[in-house]
Amino acid sequence: VRLLIELAPMDSRSVLSRFSGVKVLVLGDSMVDEYLTGDCSRLSPEAPVPILRIEPEKTRRVLGGAANTAANIASLGGAPLLFAAFDPGDSAGAAFSGLCAASGIEVFAVRDGRPTPVKTRVVGQRQQLLRLDREDTRDLSAQAESEVLRAFREALPGTGAVVLSDYAKGFLTATLTPVLVAEARAAGVPVVLDPRPQHGARYRGADYVTPNWKESLGLLGWSERPSTIENVREAGEALRALLDANVLLTLGPAGIALFPREGGKPLHMPTAARE
């Protein structure tokens, strides 16, 4: 996120070249995103539901959640170490491990008895028809939390940044999250946190918090409202004070807005919408 502040006055390639080889610890809810795609042109005679003829060549699996963040870091030249709760022994876990290896992601597997999370999206005629979630969303056990903290402390020296990616699936618990933030900050390592509204109390003290517009409203307890310039400025400033953090609002097709922790004029960067 610090790079974004520098993009305006500097050439982006020059900035990103400094990211090459930077060690980044990524912790959070990881999963396999599976897409079953095919032709959907008729209804079932058994029930008023569409029939999807799956085209195997279009079926694909990709990394999701915190693992997708790690893959993005690797694609920019960074060196991510991903802490993920999954089962390397099940078929989805084997796929997850293979996808991480192919992306250049080192993985610390947290084994606490849960299966590897899988989100299967059924897509026909370019429209998502259904999503099937196979997951266990219990909080990590106390033993698993201890294992994560031990490995985190061992990996922290020499780390350039810590990224916490919360999808409310049980990894970033109320006990674990503040400790991760505090220990990284004490070591002088910046913490970037992708939040979930229901866990706002856990995030105070992170260096950067990156909610989308809906999440920002949830974190503030505000009712639904459009992301106008005035509303975005008001929400960003309120979150900056609430969380004591640099706040980066992601606004979809409208781009991003960064509100520095120390105050001052926010930085807005527009974008061209892409899938």
C-alpha positions in Angstrom: 0.0 0.0 0.0 2.9 2.3 0.7 3.8 2.0 -3.0 0.4 3.6 -4.0 1.4 6.8 -2.2 4.5 6.9 -4.4 3.0 6.0 -7.7 1.9 9.6 -8.6 5.4 11.2 -8.6 7.4 8.0 -9.6 7.3 5.6 -12.5 5.4 2.5 -11.4 8.0 0.1 -12.8 10.6 1.8 -10.6 8.5 1.5 -7.5 7.6 -2.2 -8.2 11.2 -3.1 -8.8 11.9 -2.3 -5.2 9.3 -5.0 -4.2 11.3 -7.8 -5.8 12.1 -10.4 -3.3 10.5 -8.7 -0.3 9.3 -11.2 2.2 5.6 -10.8 3.1 3.8 -12.9 5.7 0.1 -13.5 4.7 -2.3 -14.9 7.3 -6.0 -15.4 7.0 -8.8 -17.5 5.6 -7.7 -19.3 2.4 -9.7 -21.5 0.1 -9.9 -23.0 -3.4 -12.2 -21.2 -5.8 -13.6 -23.7 -8.3 -15.5 -22.7 -11.4 -17.8 -25.2 -13.2 -18.7 -23.7 -16.5 -20.8 -24.9 -19.3 -23.9 -24.6 -21.6 -27.2 -23.8 -19.9 -30.0 -23.5 -22.5 -32.9 -25.6 -21.1 -34.9 -26.3 -17.9 -35.0 -29.6 -16.1 -38.2 -31.6 -16.5 -37.8 -32.7 -12.9 -38.0 -29.2 -11.3 -38.0 -25.6 -12.5 -34.2 -25.3 -12.5 -31.7 -24.9 -15.4 -29.7 -27.8 -16.6 -25.9 -27.1 -17.0 -23.9 -29.3 -19.3 -20.4 -28.9 -17.8 -17.6 -28.3 -20.3 -14.5 -29.9 -18.6 -12.0 -27.9 -20.5 -13.6 -24.7 -19.0 -13.6 -26.0 -15.4 -10.8 -24.4 -13.3 -9.5 -24.0 -9.8 -7.8 -20.9 -8.5 -6.5 -19.7 -5.1 -9.1 -17.7 -3.1 -9.2 -15.6 0.0 -5.8 -14.9 1.7 -4.2 -17.3 -0.8 -5.3 -15.1 -3.7 -3.5 -12.2 -1.9 -0.4 -14.3 -1.6 -0.6 -15.1 -5.3 -0.9 -11.4 -6.2 2.2 -10.6 -4.0 4.2 -13.4 -5.8 3.1 -12.0 -9.2 4.5 -8.6 -8.3 7.9 -10.2 -7.4 7.4 -10.5 -3.7 8.2 -13.6 -1.6 5.0 -14.6 0.3 4.8 -17.0 3.2 1.2 -18.0 3.5 -0.3 -19.3 6.8 -3.4 -21.2 5.9 -5.8 -23.7 7.7 -6.4 -26.6 5.3 -6.0 -30.3 5.1 -3.1 -31.3 2.7 -4.4 -34.9 2.8 -7.8 -34.3 1.1 -8.2 -33.8 -2.7 -8.9 -30.1 -2.4 -5.9 -29.7 -0.2 -3.7 -31.4 -2.7 -5.1 -29.0 -5.4 -4.5 -26.1 -3.0 -0.9 -27.1 -2.4 -0.3 -27.5 -6.1 -1.7 -24.1 -6.9 0.5 -22.5 -4.2 3.6 -24.2 -5.6 2.8 -23.1 -9.1 2.4 -19.5 -7.9 5.6 -19.5 -6.0 4.0 -19.3 -2.6 5.6 -20.9 0.5 2.9 -22.4 2.8 2.7 -23.0 6.5 -0.2 -25.5 6.8 -2.3 -25.1 9.9 -3.9 -28.5 10.6 -6.8 -28.5 13.1 -9.1 -31.1 11.7 -11.0 -29.0 9.2 -11.3 -29.9 5.5 -9.8 -27.6 2.9 -12.4 -24.9 2.2 -13.8 -24.9 -1.4 -16.2 -22.4 -3.0 -17.7 -23.9 -6.2 -19.3 -21.4 -8.6 -21.6 -22.9 -11.2 -21.6 -20.7 -14.4 -23.7 -21.0 -17.5 -23.9 -18.5 -20.4 -21.5 -16.2 -18.5 -24.0 -16.0 -15.5 -23.3 -17.4 -12.1 -26.2 -19.8 -11.3 -25.2 -21.1 -7.9 -22.4 -21.1 -5.4 -21.6 -24.2 -3.2 -19.5 -23.6 -0.1 -17.8 -26.5 1.6 -16.1 -25.2 4.7 -15.8 -25.3 8.5 -15.9 -21.8 10.0 -15.1 -22.6 13.6 -12.4 -20.5 15.2 -9.0 -22.0 15.3 -8.3 -24.1 18.3 -6.1 -22.8 21.1 -3.4 -25.3 20.0 -3.6 -24.1 16.4 -3.4 -20.5 17.5 -0.2 -21.3 19.5 1.3 -23.1 16.4 0.6 -20.1 14.2 2.1 -17.7 16.8 5.2 -19.8 17.1 5.8 -20.0 13.4 4.9 -16.3 12.9 7.5 -15.2 15.5 10.1 -17.4 13.8 9.3 -15.9 10.4 9.0 -12.2 11.5 12.7 -11.3 11.3 13.6 -10.0 7.9 9.9 -9.5 6.9 8.9 -6.5 4.9 5.2 -6.6 5.7 2.4 -8.6 7.3 -0.9 -9.0 5.5 -4.0 -10.2 7.5 -6.9 -11.2 5.3 -10.1 -11.8 7.2 -13.0 -13.5 5.6 -14.7 -14.4 8.9 -14.0 -18.1 8.4 -12.3 -18.7 11.8 -8.6 -18.1 11.2 -8.1 -14.5 12.5 -9.7 -15.0 15.9 -10.4 -12.4 18.5 -7.4 -13.7 20.5 -5.0 -14.2 17.6 -5.5 -11.0 15.6 -4.5 -8.3 18.1 -1.4 -10.3 19.1 -0.3 -10.6 15.4 -0.8 -6.8 15.0 1.0 -5.9 18.2 4.0 -8.2 17.6 4.5 -7.0 14.0 4.2 -3.4 15.1 6.7 -4.0 17.9 9.1 -5.5 15.3 8.7 -2.4 13.1 6.9 -4.4 10.4 3.9 -2.7 8.8 0.6 -4.5 9.0 -2.0 -4.4 6.1 -5.4 -5.7 7.1 -8.3 -6.6 4.8 -11.3 -6.5 7.2 -14.7 -7.9 7.9 -17.2 -5.5 9.5 -18.2 -7.8 12.4 -14.6 -8.0 13.6 -13.8 -4.3 13.7 -12.8 -4.2 17.3 -9.8 -6.5 16.5 -8.2 -4.2 14.0 -7.2 -1.1 15.9 -3.5 -0.4 15.5 -2.9 -2.0 12.1 -1.0 0.3 9.8 -3.3 0.0 6.8 -6.9 -1.2 6.7 -8.5 -1.8 3.2 -12.3 -2.1 3.4 -14.6 -1.9 0.3 -17.5 0.5 0.5 -20.0 -2.0 2.0 -17.4 -3.1 4.6 -16.6 0.5 5.5 -20.3 1.2 6.3 -20.5 -2.0 8.4 -17.3 -1.1 10.3 -18.9 2.3 11.2 -22.4 0.9 11.8 -23.8 3.2 9.2 -26.9 2.6 7.1 -26.7 2.0 3.4 -25.7 5.1 1.3 -24.1 5.8 -2.1 -20.4 6.2 -2.4 -20.5 9.9 -3.4 -17.4 12.0 -3.0 -18.8 13.6 0.2 -19.8 10.2 1.7 -16.5 8.6 0.9 -14.6 11.5 2.5 -16.7 11.3 5.6 -16.4 7.5 5.9 -12.7 7.5 5.3 -12.0 10.2 7.9 -14.3 8.4 10.5 -12.6 5.1 9.9 -9.1 6.7 10.2 -10.0 8.0 13.6 -11.9 4.8 14.7 -9.1 2.4 13.8 -6.0 4.6 14.2 -4.8 3.5 10.8 -4.2 4.5 7.2 -7.5 3.7 5.5 -7.6 2.6 1.9 -11.2 2.4 0.6 -11.6 0.2 -2.4 -14.5 1.6 -4.5 -14.8 -0.8 -7.4 -15.1 1.0 -10.7 -14.5 4.3 -8.9 -11.0 3.3 -7.9 -9.4 3.8 -4.5 -9.2 6.5 -1.8 -6.4 6.6 0.7 -6.8 8.5 4.0 -3.4 8.9 5.7 -3.4 8.1 9.5 -1.8 11.5 10.2 -4.5 13.4 8.4 -4.3 15.7 5.5 -5.8 15.5 2.0 -6.8 12.0 0.9 -5.4 10.5 -2.3 -7.9 9.3 -4.9 -6.9 7.1 -7.8 -9.5 6.2 -10.5 -9.4 3.0 -12.5 -10.9 1.5 -15.6 -13.3 -1.3 -14.6 -12.2 -4.9 -15.5 -13.4 -8.3 -14.5 
